[in-house]
Amino acid sequence: MIKFTAEHEWLKLDGDVATVGITRHAADQLGDLVFVELPEVGATFKKDGEAATVESVKAASDVFCPLDGEIVEVNQAIVDDPSLVNSDPQGAAWFFKLKLANVADADALLDEAAYKELIA
């Protein structure tokens, strides 16, 4: 199941672990990314905490943690090649995997239809 936030993050849920990245819409708005900074594995975040940073030729932007949880894995590939985020934001260019403190919290996030309405 894929969920979305109003801050343009996506989450793909697999049990109590969510793979998190930024949406195609966010990647398009940012333009060509030149730098990605990811959180440390083992770091814990509250919902809406600043978990990662992306920089494009236009601006720097924070990537927020969509739910409370602990970082269990990060995607080194997008640090090595930030342009992956522009080419495949909702696939290979995921940012981090988050072990959720409470899986039920994901129910409050947007589904794909609601997210498409938000960005329309």
C-alpha positions as CSV (number, residue, x, y, z in Angstrom):
1,M,0.0,0.0,0.0
2,I,1.3,3.5,-0.9
3,K,0.4,6.6,1.1
4,F,1.3,10.2,0.6
5,T,1.8,13.3,2.7
6,A,0.7,16.9,2.0
7,E,4.5,17.7,2.1
8,H,5.0,15.5,-1.0
9,E,6.5,12.4,0.5
10,W,5.4,8.9,-0.4
11,L,5.5,5.8,1.8
12,K,5.3,2.2,0.7
13,L,4.3,0.1,3.7
14,D,5.6,-3.4,4.2
15,G,4.5,-4.6,7.6
16,D,5.9,-2.1,10.2
17,V,8.5,-0.7,7.8
18,A,7.8,2.1,5.4
19,T,10.1,2.9,2.5
20,V,10.0,6.8,2.1
21,G,10.8,9.1,-0.8
22,I,9.6,12.3,-2.5
23,T,6.9,12.3,-5.1
24,R,7.3,13.0,-8.8
25,H,5.5,16.3,-8.2
26,A,8.1,17.3,-5.6
27,A,11.1,16.2,-7.8
28,D,9.7,18.2,-10.7
29,Q,9.2,21.3,-8.6
30,L,12.7,21.1,-7.2
31,G,14.4,20.7,-10.6
32,D,17.7,19.0,-11.1
33,L,19.1,17.8,-7.7
34,V,22.8,18.2,-7.0
35,F,23.0,17.1,-3.4
36,V,21.1,14.7,-1.0
37,E,21.8,14.4,2.7
38,L,20.2,11.4,4.5
39,P,19.6,10.7,8.1
40,E,21.8,8.2,10.1
41,V,20.6,4.6,10.5
42,G,19.3,4.3,14.1
43,A,18.1,7.9,14.3
44,T,14.6,8.3,15.5
45,F,12.2,11.0,14.3
46,K,8.8,12.3,15.2
47,K,6.2,12.9,12.5
48,D,7.1,16.0,10.5
49,G,10.7,16.1,11.8
50,E,13.3,17.1,9.3
51,A,14.8,13.8,8.3
52,A,16.7,14.6,5.0
53,T,17.8,17.5,2.9
54,V,17.8,17.9,-0.9
55,E,19.4,20.7,-2.9
56,S,18.8,21.6,-6.5
57,V,20.2,24.3,-8.6
58,K,17.1,26.3,-7.5
59,A,16.8,25.7,-3.8
60,A,17.4,23.6,-0.7
61,S,14.5,21.8,0.8
62,D,13.8,19.5,3.7
63,V,12.4,16.0,3.5
64,F,10.1,15.4,6.5
65,C,9.6,12.2,8.4
66,P,6.0,11.2,7.6
67,L,5.4,9.3,10.8
68,D,7.1,8.5,14.2
69,G,9.8,5.9,13.8
70,E,13.4,4.8,13.5
71,I,15.6,4.9,10.4
72,V,16.6,1.3,9.6
73,E,18.2,1.8,6.2
74,V,19.2,4.7,3.8
75,N,19.7,4.7,0.1
76,Q,23.3,5.5,-0.5
77,A,22.7,5.5,-4.3
78,I,20.9,8.8,-4.2
79,V,23.8,10.4,-2.2
80,D,26.2,9.2,-4.9
81,D,24.0,10.3,-7.8
82,P,21.3,12.8,-6.8
83,S,19.9,12.9,-10.3
84,L,18.3,9.5,-9.6
85,V,15.7,11.4,-7.6
86,N,14.7,13.3,-10.8
87,S,14.6,10.2,-13.0
88,D,12.9,7.7,-10.7
89,P,11.6,9.5,-7.6
90,Q,8.9,6.9,-6.7
91,G,11.1,3.9,-7.5
92,A,14.8,3.4,-7.2
93,A,15.3,6.8,-5.6
94,W,13.7,6.1,-2.2
95,F,15.4,8.0,0.6
96,F,15.1,5.8,3.8
97,K,13.3,3.0,5.4
98,L,11.5,3.8,8.6
99,K,10.4,1.3,11.3
100,L,7.1,2.7,12.3
101,A,6.4,3.4,16.0
102,N,2.7,2.8,15.3
103,V,1.6,1.3,11.9
104,A,-2.0,2.5,12.4
105,D,-0.8,6.1,12.1
106,A,-0.4,5.5,8.4
107,D,-4.2,5.3,8.0
108,A,-4.3,9.1,8.5
109,L,-2.1,9.8,5.5
110,L,-3.4,10.5,2.0
111,D,-4.2,7.8,-0.6
112,E,-3.2,8.3,-4.2
113,A,-6.5,9.9,-5.2
114,A,-6.4,12.4,-2.4
115,Y,-2.8,13.3,-3.2
116,K,-3.7,13.8,-6.9
117,E,-6.5,16.2,-5.8
118,L,-4.0,18.1,-3.6
119,I,-1.6,18.8,-6.4
120,A,-4.2,19.4,-9.1
